[in-house]
């Protein structure tokens, strides 16, 4: 799955990403592209806090400031269902 969060700022950006991640199963990946660098830091921080694996990826979107690949882990799904 891929989402473009360009034009959004925190906390909206993180909320959009979290909502998408909730729909995925362990092993699935979400690619997030955006144009607001502080949002990249917030997304990374939130994902690490909740057990998701995050890495930088490439994008064909010339407008994008960042592109992240977020992998859903079984630990992330467990923490998402048990706060």
PDB file with one MODEL, atoms N, CA, C and O in Angstrom:
MODEL        1
ATOM      1  N   UNK A   1       0.849  -1.159   0.000  1.00  0.00           N
ATOM      2  CA  UNK A   1       0.000   0.000   0.000  1.00  0.00           C
ATOM      3  C   UNK A   1       0.901   1.230   0.000  1.00  0.00           C
ATOM      4  O   UNK A   1       1.972   1.217   0.606  1.00  0.00           O
ATOM      5  N   UNK A   2       0.475   2.280  -0.669  1.00  0.00           N
ATOM      6  CA  UNK A   2       1.223   3.529  -0.697  1.00  0.00           C
ATOM      7  C   UNK A   2       0.279   4.687  -0.435  1.00  0.00           C
ATOM      8  O   UNK A   2      -0.823   4.741  -0.983  1.00  0.00           O
ATOM      9  N   UNK A   3       0.720   5.617   0.410  1.00  0.00           N
ATOM     10  CA  UNK A   3      -0.071   6.818   0.643  1.00  0.00           C
ATOM     11  C   UNK A   3       0.808   8.047   0.483  1.00  0.00           C
ATOM     12  O   UNK A   3       2.016   8.001   0.715  1.00  0.00           O
ATOM     13  N   UNK A   4       0.187   9.139   0.086  1.00  0.00           N
ATOM     14  CA  UNK A   4       0.859  10.419  -0.082  1.00  0.00           C
ATOM     15  C   UNK A   4       0.267  11.370   0.948  1.00  0.00           C
ATOM     16  O   UNK A   4      -0.921  11.691   0.895  1.00  0.00           O
ATOM     17  N   UNK A   5       1.094  11.820   1.884  1.00  0.00           N
ATOM     18  CA  UNK A   5       0.624  12.728   2.923  1.00  0.00           C
ATOM     19  C   UNK A   5       1.078  14.167   2.663  1.00  0.00           C
ATOM     20  O   UNK A   5       1.085  14.999   3.570  1.00  0.00           O
ATOM     21  N   UNK A   6       1.451  14.446   1.428  1.00  0.00           N
ATOM     22  CA  UNK A   6       1.869  15.796   1.064  1.00  0.00           C
ATOM     23  C   UNK A   6       0.735  16.775   1.352  1.00  0.00           C
ATOM     24  O   UNK A   6      -0.440  16.481   1.130  1.00  0.00           O
ATOM     25  N   UNK A   7       1.118  17.935   1.848  1.00  0.00           N
ATOM     26  CA  UNK A   7       0.138  18.959   2.151  1.00  0.00           C
ATOM     27  C   UNK A   7      -0.444  18.862   3.545  1.00  0.00           C
ATOM     28  O   UNK A   7      -1.245  19.708   3.941  1.00  0.00           O
ATOM     29  N   UNK A   8      -0.051  17.835   4.303  1.00  0.00           N
ATOM     30  CA  UNK A   8      -0.539  17.700   5.677  1.00  0.00           C
ATOM     31  C   UNK A   8       0.619  17.935   6.648  1.00  0.00           C
ATOM     32  O   UNK A   8       1.786  17.744   6.306  1.00  0.00           O
ATOM     33  N   UNK A   9       0.272  18.351   7.854  1.00  0.00           N
ATOM     34  CA  UNK A   9       1.269  18.565   8.900  1.00  0.00           C
ATOM     35  C   UNK A   9       0.856  17.782  10.137  1.00  0.00           C
ATOM     36  O   UNK A   9      -0.272  17.297  10.228  1.00  0.00           O
ATOM     37  N   UNK A  10       1.764  17.663  11.076  1.00  0.00           N
ATOM     38  CA  UNK A  10       1.493  16.915  12.304  1.00  0.00           C
ATOM     39  C   UNK A  10       0.486  17.668  13.160  1.00  0.00           C
ATOM     40  O   UNK A  10       0.493  18.899  13.177  1.00  0.00           O
ATOM     41  N   UNK A  11      -0.361  16.967  13.855  1.00  0.00           N
ATOM     42  CA  UNK A  11      -0.390  15.518  14.056  1.00  0.00           C
ATOM     43  C   UNK A  11      -1.193  14.767  12.991  1.00  0.00           C
ATOM     44  O   UNK A  11      -1.244  13.537  13.011  1.00  0.00           O
ATOM     45  N   UNK A  12      -1.815  15.491  12.065  1.00  0.00           N
ATOM     46  CA  UNK A  12      -2.654  14.847  11.059  1.00  0.00           C
ATOM     47  C   UNK A  12      -1.895  13.785  10.265  1.00  0.00           C
ATOM     48  O   UNK A  12      -2.431  12.713   9.984  1.00  0.00           O
ATOM     49  N   UNK A  13      -0.662  14.083   9.910  1.00  0.00           N
ATOM     50  CA  UNK A  13       0.136  13.138   9.123  1.00  0.00           C
ATOM     51  C   UNK A  13       0.288  11.805   9.841  1.00  0.00           C
ATOM     52  O   UNK A  13       0.087  10.748   9.243  1.00  0.00           O
ATOM     53  N   UNK A  14       0.642  11.851  11.117  1.00  0.00           N
ATOM     54  CA  UNK A  14       0.840  10.626  11.900  1.00  0.00           C
ATOM     55  C   UNK A  14      -0.481   9.870  12.033  1.00  0.00           C
ATOM     56  O   UNK A  14      -0.499   8.642  11.958  1.00  0.00           O
ATOM     57  N   UNK A  15      -1.564  10.576  12.227  1.00  0.00           N
ATOM     58  CA  UNK A  15      -2.869   9.922  12.351  1.00  0.00           C
ATOM     59  C   UNK A  15      -3.260   9.195  11.071  1.00  0.00           C
ATOM     60  O   UNK A  15      -3.809   8.094  11.128  1.00  0.00           O
ATOM     61  N   UNK A  16      -2.985   9.794   9.927  1.00  0.00           N
ATOM     62  CA  UNK A  16      -3.280   9.155   8.641  1.00  0.00           C
ATOM     63  C   UNK A  16      -2.478   7.863   8.503  1.00  0.00           C
ATOM     64  O   UNK A  16      -3.019   6.826   8.119  1.00  0.00           O
ATOM     65  N   UNK A  17      -1.190   7.934   8.816  1.00  0.00           N
ATOM     66  CA  UNK A  17      -0.318   6.755   8.707  1.00  0.00           C
ATOM     67  C   UNK A  17      -0.779   5.666   9.668  1.00  0.00           C
ATOM     68  O   UNK A  17      -0.865   4.502   9.277  1.00  0.00           O
ATOM     69  N   UNK A  18      -1.076   6.016  10.908  1.00  0.00           N
ATOM     70  CA  UNK A  18      -1.524   5.023  11.890  1.00  0.00           C
ATOM     71  C   UNK A  18      -2.811   4.339  11.437  1.00  0.00           C
ATOM     72  O   UNK A  18      -2.958   3.126  11.587  1.00  0.00           O
ATOM     73  N   UNK A  19      -3.744   5.119  10.883  1.00  0.00           N
ATOM     74  CA  UNK A  19      -5.007   4.548  10.401  1.00  0.00           C
ATOM     75  C   UNK A  19      -4.749   3.531   9.285  1.00  0.00           C
ATOM     76  O   UNK A  19      -5.370   2.468   9.259  1.00  0.00           O
ATOM     77  N   UNK A  20      -3.849   3.849   8.379  1.00  0.00           N
ATOM     78  CA  UNK A  20      -3.521   2.915   7.302  1.00  0.00           C
ATOM     79  C   UNK A  20      -2.836   1.666   7.831  1.00  0.00           C
ATOM     80  O   UNK A  20      -3.132   0.558   7.384  1.00  0.00           O
ATOM     81  N   UNK A  21      -1.920   1.835   8.784  1.00  0.00           N
ATOM     82  CA  UNK A  21      -1.208   0.690   9.350  1.00  0.00           C
ATOM     83  C   UNK A  21      -2.153  -0.265  10.059  1.00  0.00           C
ATOM     84  O   UNK A  21      -1.921  -1.474  10.053  1.00  0.00           O
ATOM     85  N   UNK A  22      -3.209   0.249  10.668  1.00  0.00           N
ATOM     86  CA  UNK A  22      -4.169  -0.602  11.374  1.00  0.00           C
ATOM     87  C   UNK A  22      -4.873  -1.576  10.431  1.00  0.00           C
ATOM     88  O   UNK A  22      -5.347  -2.626  10.866  1.00  0.00           O
ATOM     89  N   UNK A  23      -4.944  -1.236   9.151  1.00  0.00           N
ATOM     90  CA  UNK A  23      -5.619  -2.081   8.165  1.00  0.00           C
ATOM     91  C   UNK A  23      -4.727  -3.201   7.641  1.00  0.00           C
ATOM     92  O   UNK A  23      -5.213  -4.125   6.990  1.00  0.00           O
ATOM     93  N   UNK A  24      -3.431  -3.127   7.917  1.00  0.00           N
ATOM     94  CA  UNK A  24      -2.479  -4.089   7.371  1.00  0.00           C
ATOM     95  C   UNK A  24      -2.202  -5.229   8.339  1.00  0.00           C
ATOM     96  O   UNK A  24      -2.436  -5.118   9.543  1.00  0.00           O
ATOM     97  N   UNK A  25      -1.702  -6.313   7.791  1.00  0.00           N
ATOM     98  CA  UNK A  25      -1.347  -7.512   8.563  1.00  0.00           C
ATOM     99  C   UNK A  25       0.169  -7.599   8.702  1.00  0.00           C
ATOM    100  O   UNK A  25       0.896  -6.989   7.917  1.00  0.00           O
ATOM    101  N   UNK A  26       0.663  -8.359   9.706  1.00  0.00           N
ATOM    102  CA  UNK A  26       2.107  -8.545   9.843  1.00  0.00           C
ATOM    103  C   UNK A  26       2.727  -9.016   8.525  1.00  0.00           C
ATOM    104  O   UNK A  26       2.205  -9.909   7.858  1.00  0.00           O
ATOM    105  N   UNK A  27       3.839  -8.400   8.174  1.00  0.00           N
ATOM    106  CA  UNK A  27       4.521  -8.710   6.921  1.00  0.00           C
ATOM    107  C   UNK A  27       4.178  -7.739   5.802  1.00  0.00           C
ATOM    108  O   UNK A  27       4.933  -7.617   4.837  1.00  0.00           O
ATOM    109  N   UNK A  28       3.053  -7.051   5.919  1.00  0.00           N
ATOM    110  CA  UNK A  28       2.668  -6.060   4.912  1.00  0.00           C
ATOM    111  C   UNK A  28       3.539  -4.818   5.052  1.00  0.00           C
ATOM    112  O   UNK A  28       4.113  -4.556   6.109  1.00  0.00           O
ATOM    113  N   UNK A  29       3.623  -4.057   3.958  1.00  0.00           N
ATOM    114  CA  UNK A  29       4.399  -2.821   3.978  1.00  0.00           C
ATOM    115  C   UNK A  29       3.560  -1.651   3.514  1.00  0.00           C
ATOM    116  O   UNK A  29       2.686  -1.793   2.659  1.00  0.00           O
ATOM    117  N   UNK A  30       3.836  -0.496   4.087  1.00  0.00           N
ATOM    118  CA  UNK A  30       3.195   0.748   3.715  1.00  0.00           C
ATOM    119  C   UNK A  30       4.286   1.707   3.289  1.00  0.00           C
ATOM    120  O   UNK A  30       5.242   1.930   4.033  1.00  0.00           O
ATOM    121  N   UNK A  31       4.156   2.278   2.100  1.00  0.00           N
ATOM    122  CA  UNK A  31       5.085   3.305   1.651  1.00  0.00           C
ATOM    123  C   UNK A  31       4.399   4.647   1.829  1.00  0.00           C
ATOM    124  O   UNK A  31       3.275   4.854   1.373  1.00  0.00           O
ATOM    125  N   UNK A  32       5.092   5.551   2.496  1.00  0.00           N
ATOM    126  CA  UNK A  32       4.557   6.875   2.777  1.00  0.00           C
ATOM    127  C   UNK A  32       5.457   7.912   2.120  1.00  0.00           C
ATOM    128  O   UNK A  32       6.667   7.917   2.346  1.00  0.00           O
ATOM    129  N   UNK A  33       4.878   8.785   1.310  1.00  0.00           N
ATOM    130  CA  UNK A  33       5.625   9.898   0.733  1.00  0.00           C
ATOM    131  C   UNK A  33       4.995  11.191   1.224  1.00  0.00           C
ATOM    132  O   UNK A  33       3.785  11.274   1.434  1.00  0.00           O
ATOM    133  N   UNK A  34       5.842  12.198   1.402  1.00  0.00           N
ATOM    134  CA  UNK A  34       5.343  13.465   1.889  1.00  0.00           C
ATOM    135  C   UNK A  34       6.295  14.602   1.575  1.00  0.00           C
ATOM    136  O   UNK A  34       7.401  14.399   1.075  1.00  0.00           O
ATOM    137  N   UNK A  35       5.829  15.815   1.885  1.00  0.00           N
ATOM    138  CA  UNK A  35       6.605  17.000   1.547  1.00  0.00           C
ATOM    139  C   UNK A  35       6.952  17.875   2.751  1.00  0.00           C
ATOM    140  O   UNK A  35       7.407  19.006   2.586  1.00  0.00           O
ATOM    141  N   UNK A  36       6.739  17.354   3.963  1.00  0.00           N
ATOM    142  CA  UNK A  36       6.972  18.133   5.172  1.00  0.00           C
ATOM    143  C   UNK A  36       7.956  17.377   6.067  1.00  0.00           C
ATOM    144  O   UNK A  36       7.555  16.464   6.789  1.00  0.00           O
ATOM    145  N   UNK A  37       9.249  17.751   6.026  1.00  0.00           N
ATOM    146  CA  UNK A  37      10.272  16.997   6.756  1.00  0.00           C
ATOM    147  C   UNK A  37       9.983  16.759   8.239  1.00  0.00           C
ATOM    148  O   UNK A  37      10.289  15.670   8.723  1.00  0.00           O
ATOM    149  N   UNK A  38       9.409  17.710   8.995  1.00  0.00           N
ATOM    150  CA  UNK A  38       9.106  17.393  10.386  1.00  0.00           C
ATOM    151  C   UNK A  38       8.124  16.217  10.523  1.00  0.00           C
ATOM    152  O   UNK A  38       8.159  15.495  11.519  1.00  0.00           O
ATOM    153  N   UNK A  39       7.266  16.029   9.541  1.00  0.00           N
ATOM    154  CA  UNK A  39       6.332  14.895   9.569  1.00  0.00           C
ATOM    155  C   UNK A  39       7.092  13.582   9.460  1.00  0.00           C
ATOM    156  O   UNK A  39       6.708  12.591  10.081  1.00  0.00           O
ATOM    157  N   UNK A  40       8.163  13.563   8.680  1.00  0.00           N
ATOM    158  CA  UNK A  40       8.971  12.342   8.564  1.00  0.00           C
ATOM    159  C   UNK A  40       9.503  11.931   9.936  1.00  0.00           C
ATOM    160  O   UNK A  40       9.438  10.759  10.308  1.00  0.00           O
ATOM    161  N   UNK A  41      10.023  12.887  10.675  1.00  0.00           N
ATOM    162  CA  UNK A  41      10.560  12.587  12.010  1.00  0.00           C
ATOM    163  C   UNK A  41       9.453  12.087  12.938  1.00  0.00           C
ATOM    164  O   UNK A  41       9.660  11.150  13.709  1.00  0.00           O
ATOM    165  N   UNK A  42       8.285  12.711  12.862  1.00  0.00           N
ATOM    166  CA  UNK A  42       7.167  12.293  13.720  1.00  0.00           C
ATOM    167  C   UNK A  42       6.682  10.895  13.369  1.00  0.00           C
ATOM    168  O   UNK A  42       6.367  10.102  14.257  1.00  0.00           O
ATOM    169  N   UNK A  43       6.622  10.594  12.080  1.00  0.00           N
ATOM    170  CA  UNK A  43       6.191   9.265  11.640  1.00  0.00           C
ATOM    171  C   UNK A  43       7.186   8.215  12.115  1.00  0.00           C
ATOM    172  O   UNK A  43       6.791   7.178  12.650  1.00  0.00           O
ATOM    173  N   UNK A  44       8.471   8.479  11.923  1.00  0.00           N
ATOM    174  CA  UNK A  44       9.498   7.534  12.377  1.00  0.00           C
ATOM    175  C   UNK A  44       9.397   7.281  13.881  1.00  0.00           C
ATOM    176  O   UNK A  44       9.423   6.137  14.333  1.00  0.00           O
ATOM    177  N   UNK A  45       9.282   8.364  14.644  1.00  0.00           N
ATOM    178  CA  UNK A  45       9.216   8.256  16.101  1.00  0.00           C
ATOM    179  C   UNK A  45       8.004   7.434  16.532  1.00  0.00           C
ATOM    180  O   UNK A  45       8.115   6.559  17.391  1.00  0.00           O
ATOM    181  N   UNK A  46       6.849   7.717  15.933  1.00  0.00           N
ATOM    182  CA  UNK A  46       5.622   6.995  16.278  1.00  0.00           C
ATOM    183  C   UNK A  46       5.730   5.515  15.912  1.00  0.00           C
ATOM    184  O   UNK A  46       5.324   4.646  16.684  1.00  0.00           O
ATOM    185  N   UNK A  47       6.275   5.239  14.737  1.00  0.00           N
ATOM    186  CA  UNK A  47       6.406   3.842  14.302  1.00  0.00           C
ATOM    187  C   UNK A  47       7.359   3.061  15.193  1.00  0.00           C
ATOM    188  O   UNK A  47       7.062   1.930  15.577  1.00  0.00           O
ATOM    189  N   UNK A  48       8.495   3.650  15.523  1.00  0.00           N
ATOM    190  CA  UNK A  48       9.450   2.961  16.404  1.00  0.00           C
ATOM    191  C   UNK A  48       8.824   2.712  17.770  1.00  0.00           C
ATOM    192  O   UNK A  48       9.011   1.648  18.361  1.00  0.00           O
ATOM    193  N   UNK A  49       8.084   3.693  18.268  1.00  0.00           N
ATOM    194  CA  UNK A  49       7.428   3.567  19.571  1.00  0.00           C
ATOM    195  C   UNK A  49       6.446   2.401  19.591  1.00  0.00           C
ATOM    196  O   UNK A  49       6.294   1.731  20.612  1.00  0.00           O
ATOM    197  N   UNK A  50       5.778   2.156  18.460  1.00  0.00           N
ATOM    198  CA  UNK A  50       4.755   1.118  18.400  1.00  0.00           C
ATOM    199  C   UNK A  50       5.237  -0.187  17.766  1.00  0.00           C
ATOM    200  O   UNK A  50       4.431  -1.081  17.510  1.00  0.00           O
ATOM    201  N   UNK A  51       6.547  -0.306  17.511  1.00  0.00           N
ATOM    202  CA  UNK A  51       7.110  -1.574  17.070  1.00  0.00           C
ATOM    203  C   UNK A  51       7.135  -1.830  15.570  1.00  0.00           C
ATOM    204  O   UNK A  51       7.376  -2.959  15.144  1.00  0.00           O
ATOM    205  N   UNK A  52       6.891  -0.801  14.763  1.00  0.00           N
ATOM    206  CA  UNK A  52       6.956  -0.973  13.314  1.00  0.00           C
ATOM    207  C   UNK A  52       8.384  -0.785  12.843  1.00  0.00           C
ATOM    208  O   UNK A  52       9.142  -0.019  13.437  1.00  0.00           O
ATOM    209  N   UNK A  53       8.752  -1.475  11.786  1.00  0.00           N
ATOM    210  CA  UNK A  53      10.071  -1.337  11.181  1.00  0.00           C
ATOM    211  C   UNK A  53       9.996  -0.240  10.121  1.00  0.00           C
ATOM    212  O   UNK A  53       9.118  -0.272   9.259  1.00  0.00           O
ATOM    213  N   UNK A  54      10.916   0.735  10.179  1.00  0.00           N
ATOM    214  CA  UNK A  54      10.885   1.869   9.249  1.00  0.00           C
ATOM    215  C   UNK A  54      12.218   1.975   8.531  1.00  0.00           C
ATOM    216  O   UNK A  54      13.277   1.872   9.149  1.00  0.00           O
ATOM    217  N   UNK A  55      12.160   2.181   7.216  1.00  0.00           N
ATOM    218  CA  UNK A  55      13.367   2.431   6.442  1.00  0.00           C
ATOM    219  C   UNK A  55      13.066   3.475   5.372  1.00  0.00           C
ATOM    220  O   UNK A  55      11.914   3.704   5.005  1.00  0.00           O
ATOM    221  N   UNK A  56      14.123   4.094   4.888  1.00  0.00           N
ATOM    222  CA  UNK A  56      13.981   5.069   3.819  1.00  0.00           C
ATOM    223  C   UNK A  56      13.894   4.316   2.505  1.00  0.00           C
ATOM    224  O   UNK A  56      14.561   3.299   2.319  1.00  0.00           O
ATOM    225  N   UNK A  57      13.074   4.816   1.596  1.00  0.00           N
ATOM    226  CA  UNK A  57      12.930   4.190   0.292  1.00  0.00           C
ATOM    227  C   UNK A  57      12.963   5.263  -0.779  1.00  0.00           C
ATOM    228  O   UNK A  57      12.970   6.453  -0.464  1.00  0.00           O
ATOM    229  N   UNK A  58      12.984   4.866  -2.017  1.00  0.00           N
ATOM    230  CA  UNK A  58      12.989   5.837  -3.108  1.00  0.00           C
ATOM    231  C   UNK A  58      11.568   6.023  -3.631  1.00  0.00           C
ATOM    232  O   UNK A  58      10.695   5.179  -3.430  1.00  0.00           O
ATOM    233  N   UNK A  59      11.365   7.146  -4.304  1.00  0.00           N
ATOM    234  CA  UNK A  59      10.058   7.429  -4.882  1.00  0.00           C
ATOM    235  C   UNK A  59      10.232   8.076  -6.241  1.00  0.00           C
ATOM    236  O   UNK A  59      11.261   8.695  -6.509  1.00  0.00           O
ATOM    237  N   UNK A  60       9.249   7.940  -7.087  1.00  0.00           N
ATOM    238  CA  UNK A  60       9.278   8.582  -8.396  1.00  0.00           C
ATOM    239  C   UNK A  60       8.609   9.953  -8.345  1.00  0.00           C
ATOM    240  O   UNK A  60       8.571  10.663  -9.350  1.00  0.00           O
ATOM    241  N   UNK A  61       8.080  10.329  -7.175  1.00  0.00           N
ATOM    242  CA  UNK A  61       7.406  11.612  -6.992  1.00  0.00           C
ATOM    243  C   UNK A  61       8.451  12.715  -6.815  1.00  0.00           C
ATOM    244  O   UNK A  61       9.110  12.780  -5.777  1.00  0.00           O
ATOM    245  N   UNK A  62       8.604  13.569  -7.807  1.00  0.00           N
ATOM    246  CA  UNK A  62       9.606  14.622  -7.759  1.00  0.00           C
ATOM    247  C   UNK A  62       9.299  15.677  -6.699  1.00  0.00           C
ATOM    248  O   UNK A  62      10.201  16.393  -6.264  1.00  0.00           O
ATOM    249  N   UNK A  63       8.060  15.780  -6.285  1.00  0.00           N
ATOM    250  CA  UNK A  63       7.645  16.765  -5.286  1.00  0.00           C
ATOM    251  C   UNK A  63       7.912  16.286  -3.854  1.00  0.00           C
ATOM    252  O   UNK A  63       7.912  17.092  -2.924  1.00  0.00           O
ATOM    253  N   UNK A  64       8.136  14.999  -3.675  1.00  0.00           N
ATOM    254  CA  UNK A  64       8.274  14.426  -2.334  1.00  0.00           C
ATOM    255  C   UNK A  64       9.600  14.820  -1.690  1.00  0.00           C
ATOM    256  O   UNK A  64      10.650  14.791  -2.331  1.00  0.00           O
ATOM    257  N   UNK A  65       9.534  15.183  -0.431  1.00  0.00           N
ATOM    258  CA  UNK A  65      10.723  15.474   0.371  1.00  0.00           C
ATOM    259  C   UNK A  65      11.243  14.203   1.032  1.00  0.00           C
ATOM    260  O   UNK A  65      12.434  14.082   1.317  1.00  0.00           O
ATOM    261  N   UNK A  66      10.333  13.253   1.274  1.00  0.00           N
ATOM    262  CA  UNK A  66      10.734  11.999   1.912  1.00  0.00           C
ATOM    263  C   UNK A  66       9.853  10.853   1.434  1.00  0.00           C
ATOM    264  O   UNK A  66       8.731  11.050   0.967  1.00  0.00           O
ATOM    265  N   UNK A  67      10.399   9.652   1.567  1.00  0.00           N
ATOM    266  CA  UNK A  67       9.656   8.422   1.274  1.00  0.00           C
ATOM    267  C   UNK A  67      10.113   7.377   2.291  1.00  0.00           C
ATOM    268  O   UNK A  67      11.305   7.103   2.431  1.00  0.00           O
ATOM    269  N   UNK A  68       9.145   6.806   2.992  1.00  0.00           N
ATOM    270  CA  UNK A  68       9.435   5.810   4.020  1.00  0.00           C
ATOM    271  C   UNK A  68       8.736   4.501   3.703  1.00  0.00           C
ATOM    272  O   UNK A  68       7.620   4.490   3.183  1.00  0.00           O
ATOM    273  N   UNK A  69       9.399   3.399   4.019  1.00  0.00           N
ATOM    274  CA  UNK A  69       8.787   2.080   3.920  1.00  0.00           C
ATOM    275  C   UNK A  69       8.597   1.580   5.346  1.00  0.00           C
ATOM    276  O   UNK A  69       9.559   1.418   6.097  1.00  0.00           O
ATOM    277  N   UNK A  70       7.342   1.339   5.703  1.00  0.00           N
ATOM    278  CA  UNK A  70       7.016   0.884   7.052  1.00  0.00           C
ATOM    279  C   UNK A  70       6.528  -0.548   6.958  1.00  0.00           C
ATOM    280  O   UNK A  70       5.574  -0.844   6.238  1.00  0.00           O
ATOM    281  N   UNK A  71       7.185  -1.434   7.688  1.00  0.00           N
ATOM    282  CA  UNK A  71       6.837  -2.852   7.685  1.00  0.00           C
ATOM    283  C   UNK A  71       6.079  -3.171   8.967  1.00  0.00           C
ATOM    284  O   UNK A  71       6.508  -2.820  10.066  1.00  0.00           O
ATOM    285  N   UNK A  72       4.952  -3.839   8.801  1.00  0.00           N
ATOM    286  CA  UNK A  72       4.143  -4.234   9.949  1.00  0.00           C
ATOM    287  C   UNK A  72       4.738  -5.505  10.541  1.00  0.00           C
ATOM    288  O   UNK A  72       4.887  -6.514   9.851  1.00  0.00           O
ATOM    289  N   UNK A  73       5.071  -5.444  11.804  1.00  0.00           N
ATOM    290  CA  UNK A  73       5.624  -6.607  12.504  1.00  0.00           C
ATOM    291  C   UNK A  73       4.550  -7.205  13.398  1.00  0.00           C
ATOM    292  O   UNK A  73       3.553  -6.550  13.704  1.00  0.00           O
ATOM    293  N   UNK A  74       4.750  -8.435  13.811  1.00  0.00           N
ATOM    294  CA  UNK A  74       3.778  -9.046  14.722  1.00  0.00           C
ATOM    295  C   UNK A  74       3.786  -8.329  16.063  1.00  0.00           C
ATOM    296  O   UNK A  74       2.746  -8.240  16.716  1.00  0.00           O
ATOM    297  N   UNK A  75       4.936  -7.817  16.488  1.00  0.00           N
ATOM    298  CA  UNK A  75       5.008  -7.055  17.738  1.00  0.00           C
ATOM    299  C   UNK A  75       4.197  -5.771  17.634  1.00  0.00           C
ATOM    300  O   UNK A  75       3.564  -5.355  18.605  1.00  0.00           O
ATOM    301  N   UNK A  76       4.211  -5.144  16.470  1.00  0.00           N
ATOM    302  CA  UNK A  76       3.441  -3.913  16.279  1.00  0.00           C
ATOM    303  C   UNK A  76       1.955  -4.200  16.353  1.00  0.00           C
ATOM    304  O   UNK A  76       1.208  -3.432  16.959  1.00  0.00           O
ATOM    305  N   UNK A  77       1.515  -5.288  15.749  1.00  0.00           N
ATOM    306  CA  UNK A  77       0.092  -5.630  15.788  1.00  0.00           C
ATOM    307  C   UNK A  77      -0.341  -5.951  17.214  1.00  0.00           C
ATOM    308  O   UNK A  77      -1.455  -5.605  17.608  1.00  0.00           O
ATOM    309  N   UNK A  78       0.514  -6.601  17.992  1.00  0.00           N
ATOM    310  CA  UNK A  78       0.176  -6.926  19.370  1.00  0.00           C
ATOM    311  C   UNK A  78       0.059  -5.641  20.200  1.00  0.00           C
ATOM    312  O   UNK A  78      -0.863  -5.515  21.006  1.00  0.00           O
ATOM    313  N   UNK A  79       0.972  -4.697  20.016  1.00  0.00           N
ATOM    314  CA  UNK A  79       0.913  -3.460  20.799  1.00  0.00           C
ATOM    315  C   UNK A  79      -0.260  -2.597  20.364  1.00  0.00           C
ATOM    316  O   UNK A  79      -0.795  -1.837  21.172  1.00  0.00           O
ATOM    317  N   UNK A  80      -0.670  -2.696  19.108  1.00  0.00           N
ATOM    318  CA  UNK A  80      -1.799  -1.906  18.625  1.00  0.00           C
ATOM    319  C   UNK A  80      -3.126  -2.417  19.195  1.00  0.00           C
ATOM    320  O   UNK A  80      -4.058  -1.635  19.383  1.00  0.00           O
ATOM    321  N   UNK A  81      -3.216  -3.700  19.467  1.00  0.00           N
ATOM    322  CA  UNK A  81      -4.470  -4.259  19.988  1.00  0.00           C
ATOM    323  C   UNK A  81      -4.502  -4.289  21.505  1.00  0.00           C
ATOM    324  O   UNK A  81      -5.571  -4.440  22.097  1.00  0.00           O
ATOM    325  N   UNK A  82      -3.342  -4.147  22.148  1.00  0.00           N
ATOM    326  CA  UNK A  82      -3.275  -4.158  23.618  1.00  0.00           C
ATOM    327  C   UNK A  82      -2.531  -2.924  24.093  1.00  0.00           C
ATOM    328  O   UNK A  82      -1.314  -2.972  24.271  1.00  0.00           O
ATOM    329  N   UNK A  83      -3.242  -1.807  24.303  1.00  0.00           N
ATOM    330  CA  UNK A  83      -2.565  -0.563  24.704  1.00  0.00           C
ATOM    331  C   UNK A  83      -1.876  -0.657  26.045  1.00  0.00           C
ATOM    332  O   UNK A  83      -1.272   0.315  26.498  1.00  0.00           O
TER     333      UNK A  83
ENDMDL
END
